[in-house]
């Protein structure tokens, strides 16, 4: 008997899905950049709203680089010093790759017994050479093997400007020396935009910008169909189409609706349209809780009023009508409009119109009106005996 496949969908943030939807051109271009055909695309800045697949694309680029024989220096925004973390990772690789990383010196010998004593000197213990020299050495060793050095940094908007500037200076030095080096950074669009306004962000402003977002519904449906096709289950065409429509092309929701529909199908061989239809409420609830809830929690009353004034419209809202509903002059609404655009909560939708920027934001606002700001979407119910209690019975 064939063992049922595990759920192939990955709705957690930053988890790489089986099928990447709508990222073909970016992946193709970076692959060419690694090969040296488009060297200007080796410095990339990925931005987008939460749940649009920034970290996933960054991880895919990293995997492509590793397959091509590049060395990955992965930095973290939580580091107390990006430059020192870069040094530490570079030295760790040098200890493995550098044939001269360890030397020995004869310090004592006894001819009769043919005994000898040597002092072992590890070149990179207490390394005092400038970081530029260390990186240059690592890059040369990587290039001798047909690769290069990849430096990656996620959540770049959270990094202090000064250490980030110091880091990019070292990257520029490597590029200026003709080395094969790539720098990839990813972050929330609004934070990235603010970062680029800083005077020390010249290098990042010149980087190749990739803005990730939603894909069309047809692509979303095909991604769901292809994900299921790799398993022992199947999915009807109608179910795949409905799942794509529920996802509205938003990457996080593509994985979430696929996962919920898979769960609803149980041990059945095929995911039916009823399984997808039954997943919708749970999908919307998760979107409100995990994406919209955090975004709305710290919103000012006036911004929230602006968003709620849009609820009366089926489609895009006229900014003049919003102002009227708020009881302010049309010219006054422009400040709230701009700040909400910067918050990734609304976006322009034609001259004089705006619309919600992410799926189901209207549902989140209606939930707030019914239950109050910050109320759980799915209140916890039921009682469960703890693991400890079960073990001690």
Phi, psi and omega in degrees: 000134181288132180284132181300143178289152173285157178304119185273355184273149186231080183281359178287147181294130178087353179279136184279124179283166178294317181244124175271123183264125172072025182241015186302311185295318180297317180292319179298317182292320180291324176301318177294324179295319178298325180282355179091004182279333178227068186300334180291344179267016177274348173251110188232137176240112181262131180220160180165174179285168179297136177087005181266358173099027179296308182294324178298315180293320177301317179294322179294317176300319180298317180296321178298319180294317180297320178296329180275005176088017179275156177266131183258119174251100186264116182260160184232139181293340179281353182296142177288337178208112179298320182294317179291325176295320177299315178301312183300318180290321179298316181294322178301320178289322180296324179298331180272325189263329187282117179294342179259018183290341181225127178234159179229151181227129179289121182248341180201141179216147175232113187297316185302314184263003181053033179266146180218152177231131181235145172267127178268126179247119176268117187300324188259018172272123184064036183307124181246358180295148178303149182300325179302318180293318180299313181293322178299316179297316181296317180298318180296319178295320178295319181292328177297334179264008178085012181243215180192192180245125178251128177243124183236148181211115178265161181054046186299335181294344182270356184275141173297144187296318185298308179295329177294319177297318178297319179297311182293334175297319178293322177297316179298322178299317179296316179296317180296334179275001178084015182279156174279099182223141177233144179233122180239129177227149180221149179188169178295137189306313183296320178292322178294318179300317179294322179297320183291341177284346182288143184295338181268012185256027183302315181300316181292326178295332179273351182292155177289120185266127174243117178260113181263148180200206181284158175251171179289158186298324179297318177295320179298316180297320180292323177297319178294316179299315182293326178296316179291325183298337179279004184241185177277354177269172171229173176218135181290151178305320181295322179292319179296319179296314180296321178298319177297320179294318179295323180290336184054025176078004181280121188309315180299321182285333175302313179290323184290313181292324176297317181295315181293320179295321177300314179299318181296332183285344178058230182269005181295154181282343186223139173276118182262169182298330178294327178295321180287315180299322179288348180273344190302311184299319179293325178295313180296318179299318179293322178296318179296315184290316189268335183245303185285324181305305179299325182289326184273340189302316183262018184286141178290154180304322182290320177296318179296322178297321179298314180296320180290332178294339179277347186296335184287347185262140178289321181238217179302149182255138176283131184297329178293322178292320178300316180300318179298318180293330179275348181076032179233166177290152180303322181293333182286333183288341185299325179294315178295319180302312183295319182292325178288328173296316178295333178277000182063031178259330174226169177212155177298144180223057184097167184300121176076014181228153175225163175213164177296140186273338183235151181300142171068018174293324176299320177297321179296319180292321177294323176298318177299319181296323181282315191254345183100155182295130177085002181289143178296145178283321180237090182301139180291136178224163175087165181234137180229133178290135183293160178301318180299317181295321179294323182291326186271356181289000000 
